Amino acid sequence: MNISLKTPLAILDIEATGLSITSDRIVELAIIKVLPTGEQEEFVRRVNPQIPIPAEVTAIHGISDEDVKDEPTFAEIVPELEAFLGDADFAGYNSNKFDLPLLAEELLRAESTIDLSTRKHVDVQNIFHKMEQRTLIAAYKFYCNKNLENAHTAMADAKATWEVLDAQIGHYDEVQSDMDFLDEFSRYGDVKRVDFAGRLAYNKKGEVVYNFGKHKGKTVKDVAKTEPGYYGWMIDADFPLHTKQCLRKEMDKIKAEREAQKEQRKANEAENYQAKLDALKNKFN
């Protein structure tokens, strides 16, 4: 095993009702958990998405409404999923753009205790595109010298993704084996995202900025001063739940800073007032 792990690594692949992060739902979830010792554990569940699966999507992954009508909902598998994942970091193929954002939405709807933003995320596709510019099937052939059978089934793709990641680390001297490097190196582009959708990002000062639209590049703090209604518009609009969660956290931080500054001003004013009183007392004594 080429990768160096301090905590378990969960390699996941998701099949869904479509490609929309906000409106589509998971129908199958497969995870291979690789332990620091190299041992592996597997988790695969089909899920009733509670919405129809379009025929054109069924044609891709082979899962129909009939196949999942008696399966549990995502919320019903969350306790088992939480127990399986533990403190694991994540890896996947194109996972930073699709699998993790979609999983984050489902977890938030189910009010899960798992906060994906605190975990490291390795996107195997981004490493591959930086080094070779190909697809998962080609990556599997290139790195593992195997043909990928049963492509577009969740467990087959998850297993292939794990083998490709481990092979990438052994193939390139510059691709280091520790999760800190892989988390950073597998990100898409130079922008460090706050949320999975990339609507919020960190600037060079480490401040949270809007990463789209008319306020792109402006800090959330500055926009809160100049256009307070922008925050409310984002919360009410059709943005991913994870984006809204991250934005709320930043606004809570800004409000807490404002309250702290207000309390400090009050304390300073009280101190100045007391100093003036003391000066007057001393003057007439």
Legacy VTK file of the C-alpha trace (Angstrom):
# vtk DataFile Version 3.0
C-alpha trace
ASCII
DATASET POLYDATA
POINTS 285 float
0.000 0.000 0.000
1.559 3.274 -1.151
-0.708 5.689 0.685
0.189 6.832 4.214
-2.868 6.982 6.489
-3.279 8.244 10.033
-7.071 7.900 9.969
-9.270 5.624 7.833
-9.966 6.626 4.231
-13.481 6.143 2.822
-13.492 5.698 -0.956
-17.031 6.307 -2.113
-19.105 6.157 -5.255
-22.726 7.247 -5.580
-25.438 6.421 -8.084
-28.292 8.930 -8.070
-31.536 9.969 -9.749
-29.648 12.592 -11.766
-26.850 15.150 -11.667
-28.472 18.011 -9.741
-26.887 18.440 -6.302
-29.918 20.240 -4.890
-32.816 18.252 -6.351
-31.570 14.719 -7.093
-31.218 11.912 -4.545
-28.959 8.931 -3.861
-30.148 5.505 -5.017
-26.973 3.533 -4.247
-23.995 4.259 -2.008
-20.832 2.158 -1.956
-17.861 2.786 0.319
-14.568 0.996 0.804
-12.988 2.003 4.112
-9.222 1.541 4.076
-7.692 1.421 7.553
-4.167 2.724 8.355
-3.139 -0.944 8.664
-4.231 -1.614 5.079
-7.267 -3.643 6.076
-10.475 -2.876 4.153
-14.149 -2.819 5.083
-17.075 -2.435 2.678
-20.432 -0.692 2.912
-22.956 -0.788 0.081
-26.628 0.149 0.328
-29.413 0.852 -2.104
-31.711 3.677 -1.084
-35.297 4.621 -1.839
-34.877 8.182 -3.155
-38.599 8.938 -2.683
-38.629 10.537 -6.146
-38.820 8.848 -9.577
-35.656 7.673 -11.320
-35.747 8.905 -14.942
-35.557 6.161 -17.566
-32.457 7.710 -19.145
-30.674 7.550 -15.782
-31.748 3.943 -15.194
-30.241 3.157 -18.605
-26.853 4.300 -17.252
-26.656 2.666 -13.817
-29.323 -0.025 -14.217
-31.283 0.869 -11.071
-35.034 1.360 -11.525
-37.876 2.555 -9.308
-38.899 -1.091 -8.847
-35.405 -1.983 -7.630
-35.488 0.518 -4.757
-39.180 0.783 -3.831
-38.732 -1.465 -0.770
-35.304 -0.134 0.225
-34.826 2.179 3.243
-34.685 5.936 2.812
-31.364 7.713 3.232
-32.394 9.028 6.644
-33.026 5.454 7.773
-29.491 4.297 6.906
-27.763 7.330 8.455
-27.123 5.746 11.902
-25.449 2.728 10.264
-23.530 5.009 7.890
-22.276 7.237 10.721
-21.073 4.205 12.665
-19.281 2.807 9.597
-17.544 6.070 8.634
-16.335 7.125 12.059
-13.625 9.755 11.620
-12.672 8.682 8.086
-11.447 11.073 5.412
-12.854 10.739 1.878
-11.727 9.925 -1.633
-13.586 9.407 -4.880
-13.526 9.940 -8.627
-14.967 13.375 -9.477
-16.130 13.308 -5.864
-15.420 16.960 -5.061
-17.878 18.027 -7.778
-20.579 15.373 -7.397
-20.394 12.574 -4.812
-19.405 14.640 -1.764
-21.720 17.615 -2.469
-24.636 15.220 -3.004
-23.756 13.235 0.125
-23.502 16.490 2.102
-27.015 17.471 0.971
-28.447 14.106 2.023
-26.672 14.230 5.401
-27.981 17.727 6.096
-31.547 16.742 5.182
-31.262 13.778 7.541
-29.806 16.032 10.293
-26.723 13.826 10.536
-23.901 14.656 12.940
-21.311 14.126 10.185
-19.735 17.394 9.010
-17.936 16.664 5.734
-16.234 20.062 5.748
-14.014 18.917 8.648
-12.687 15.914 6.685
-9.980 15.733 4.024
-11.195 15.061 0.466
-9.089 13.457 -2.253
-10.467 13.696 -5.778
-8.726 10.988 -7.785
-9.996 12.474 -11.059
-8.225 15.765 -10.402
-4.921 13.976 -9.751
-5.449 11.976 -12.938
-6.368 15.021 -15.024
-3.342 16.907 -13.748
-1.080 14.017 -14.676
-2.726 12.202 -17.621
-6.030 13.858 -18.710
-8.251 10.739 -19.054
-11.406 8.959 -17.710
-11.871 6.375 -14.911
-11.901 3.461 -17.377
-8.714 4.762 -19.002
-7.183 5.503 -15.587
-7.856 1.940 -14.479
-6.237 0.588 -17.642
-3.295 3.006 -17.441
-2.429 2.626 -13.744
-3.632 -0.912 -12.999
-3.335 -2.481 -16.452
-6.833 -3.934 -16.125
-10.107 -3.535 -17.979
-12.862 -2.113 -15.801
-15.741 -4.574 -15.737
-19.242 -3.462 -14.656
-18.462 0.236 -15.030
-21.168 2.539 -13.613
-22.065 0.143 -10.814
-21.248 1.813 -7.529
-19.056 -0.889 -5.953
-17.114 -1.629 -9.152
-16.364 2.073 -9.620
-15.441 2.521 -5.944
-13.044 -0.443 -6.056
-11.477 0.830 -9.283
-11.113 4.309 -7.795
-9.287 2.901 -4.752
-6.907 0.862 -6.924
-6.212 3.864 -9.170
-5.489 6.167 -6.198
-3.084 3.701 -4.628
-1.380 3.145 -7.995
-1.092 6.914 -8.635
0.863 7.357 -5.412
3.266 4.606 -6.444
3.522 5.864 -10.026
4.538 9.503 -9.464
7.436 10.585 -7.263
5.860 14.039 -6.886
2.513 12.646 -5.610
3.134 12.215 -1.896
1.408 9.542 0.163
0.070 11.586 3.086
-3.504 12.851 3.226
-2.556 16.520 3.758
-0.753 16.585 0.402
-3.416 14.561 -1.417
-6.224 16.748 -0.058
-4.458 19.875 -1.362
-3.128 18.431 -4.624
-6.413 16.876 -5.770
-8.372 20.117 -5.524
-9.595 21.583 -8.795
-7.920 24.896 -9.645
-6.060 27.241 -7.326
-9.068 28.418 -5.320
-9.544 26.840 -1.905
-13.272 26.267 -1.606
-15.263 26.742 1.579
-18.280 24.758 0.335
-18.368 21.844 -2.079
-20.185 23.843 -4.770
-17.449 26.491 -4.725
-19.812 29.422 -4.192
-17.656 30.489 -1.243
-13.858 30.472 -1.146
-10.887 31.658 0.888
-8.818 34.585 -0.361
-5.062 34.885 0.171
-5.679 36.356 3.638
-7.785 33.369 4.646
-10.996 35.405 4.586
-14.249 33.928 3.269
-15.269 35.565 -0.025
-18.078 35.089 -2.513
-16.780 33.124 -5.488
-19.462 33.965 -8.065
-21.747 36.747 -9.295
-21.545 40.483 -8.785
-19.738 40.183 -5.435
-17.109 37.678 -6.590
-13.889 38.221 -4.663
-15.543 40.387 -1.993
-15.539 39.166 1.588
-18.804 38.045 3.135
-18.062 40.522 5.921
-17.806 43.505 3.543
-20.925 42.536 1.575
-22.847 42.181 4.847
-22.109 45.881 5.423
-22.795 47.196 1.919
-25.701 44.925 0.930
-27.143 43.133 3.986
-29.981 41.600 1.935
-27.568 39.539 -0.185
-27.168 36.986 2.590
-30.942 36.561 2.880
-31.255 36.178 -0.873
-28.736 33.331 -0.878
-30.411 31.566 2.035
-33.805 31.698 0.278
-32.509 30.883 -3.238
-31.850 27.441 -4.749
-28.307 26.959 -3.494
-27.061 23.666 -1.989
-27.757 23.154 1.712
-24.037 22.790 2.355
-23.374 26.199 0.785
-26.044 27.726 3.017
-24.645 25.963 6.078
-21.152 27.353 5.400
-22.561 30.836 4.778
-24.541 30.730 8.038
-21.392 29.725 9.939
-19.511 32.664 8.467
-22.349 35.086 9.258
-22.561 33.735 12.822
-18.829 34.375 13.157
-19.253 37.924 11.813
-22.158 38.599 14.208
-20.151 37.251 17.142
-17.250 39.558 16.220
-19.633 42.517 16.038
-21.107 41.695 19.456
-17.627 41.329 20.928
-16.627 44.712 19.490
-19.826 46.283 20.845
-19.177 44.873 24.304
-15.597 46.100 24.155
-16.772 49.611 23.211
-19.189 49.577 26.140
-16.421 48.453 28.456
-14.118 51.186 27.143
-16.825 53.829 27.545
-17.525 52.689 31.108
-13.808 52.726 31.878
-13.424 56.235 30.435
-16.483 57.445 32.347
-15.124 56.022 35.587
-11.754 57.603 34.913
-13.407 61.006 34.501
-15.342 60.559 37.745
-12.169 59.579 39.563
-10.418 62.640 38.137
-13.224 64.930 39.357
-13.155 63.358 42.833
-9.444 63.839 43.059
-9.809 67.441 41.915
-12.215 68.389 44.720
-10.604 66.306 47.459
LINES 1 286
285 0 1 2 3 4 5 6 7 8 9 10 11 12 13 14 15 16 17 18 19 20 21 22 23 24 25 26 27 28 29 30 31 32 33 34 35 36 37 38 39 40 41 42 43 44 45 46 47 48 49 50 51 52 53 54 55 56 57 58 59 60 61 62 63 64 65 66 67 68 69 70 71 72 73 74 75 76 77 78 79 80 81 82 83 84 85 86 87 88 89 90 91 92 93 94 95 96 97 98 99 100 101 102 103 104 105 106 107 108 109 110 111 112 113 114 115 116 117 118 119 120 121 122 123 124 125 126 127 128 129 130 131 132 133 134 135 136 137 138 139 140 141 142 143 144 145 146 147 148 149 150 151 152 153 154 155 156 157 158 159 160 161 162 163 164 165 166 167 168 169 170 171 172 173 174 175 176 177 178 179 180 181 182 183 184 185 186 187 188 189 190 191 192 193 194 195 196 197 198 199 200 201 202 203 204 205 206 207 208 209 210 211 212 213 214 215 216 217 218 219 220 221 222 223 224 225 226 227 228 229 230 231 232 233 234 235 236 237 238 239 240 241 242 243 244 245 246 247 248 249 250 251 252 253 254 255 256 257 258 259 260 261 262 263 264 265 266 267 268 269 270 271 272 273 274 275 276 277 278 279 280 281 282 283 284
